């Protein structure tokens, strides 16, 4: 197993998938049947409890969310995120086309450097959040599983001059945690040399892989795109290491909540702008000056004048979690927002939440009340992340 050396895009076997046909097979919201992951039987053999999610049967937990969460913070957790959409977008002017629907600077994007960006509608609402990586003249894009078919339809309509391949034959694993680099580098030498938000082509188990040093837990870690026919070999190899355990969707959610990362469909939707969501870092400086992306007029106005509401974090008194949908109230009982994500933090051993409030209530330290099923909870606005990020920085 060794790293492949490329200076441009990866080879066609890795990068190209089956051209998108418009068939929404396996898409979110379909009644039946649910799609199965390439590792479906593997998950069941490891004791996973499987639940419907984004059109698939997905592992929600193995030994328990608390244990899996803490294991990932201290060791390395293996997540199967193959339900997410992997797209290969290519053709003349693809960077300019992407800039019409997203606020990132794709024309100046450096090779092999994943960028977080936002797919926007004409009103400035967020259709999806995603990662896009220039690979030579083309882009590799990873979108959310529940939105991938809608994303492809929207991109196809808005970018008719480029080709969008849905890489259906690719699986996607994430190895996250402070021991992830040491473990993965033993299997695939060279991955530890990647910096945070860097990617590259590698080869293992007789197949090409695309690996980026990124993730969704706030920890150091990697996302690994691998042909589905080879994914079990990689999964078996990884969990043979005593530092690695398979981790379910439940712990993935509690980890990302502690990291203050929004979840599409809960903390983000097509009525929420990037400014409201506190994702101003995704609005490139040149694009702010030039505009020209979907919803630019509204978003630039919010940057200048402030948004009507803002996503904030909450520390909550007591031990009981407050969940999505709870009302956010002033001390006088006036509604000023709603919780969009909430749960008990395994790392902090107390309940935390995030939600949207009117801008005048968004200052850290503001005392508010949360109402859930008729019960009131005292809460205070706090900065996010709740648990500091531990991303890998070269030279740090």
Secondary structure, 3 states (H helix, E strand, C coil): CECCCCCCCCCHHHHCCEECCCCCCCCCCCCCCCEECCCHHHHHHCCCEEEEECCEEEEEECCCHHHHHHHHHHCEEEEECCCCEEEEEECCCHHHHHHHHCCCCCCCCCECCCEEEEEECCCCCEEEEEEEEEECCEEEEEECHHHHHHHHHHHHHHCCCCEEEECCCEEEEEEECCCHHHHHHHHCCCHHHCCCCCEEEEEECCEEEEEECCCCCCECEEEEEEEHHHHHHHHHHHHCCCCEEECCHHHHHHHHHHCCCCCECCCECCCCCCCCCCCHHHCCHHHHHHCCCCCHHHHHHHHHHCCCEEEEEEEECCCCCCCCCCEEECCCCCEEEEEEEEEEECCCCEEEEEEEEEHHHCCCCCEEEEEECCEEEEEEEECCCCCCCECCCCCC
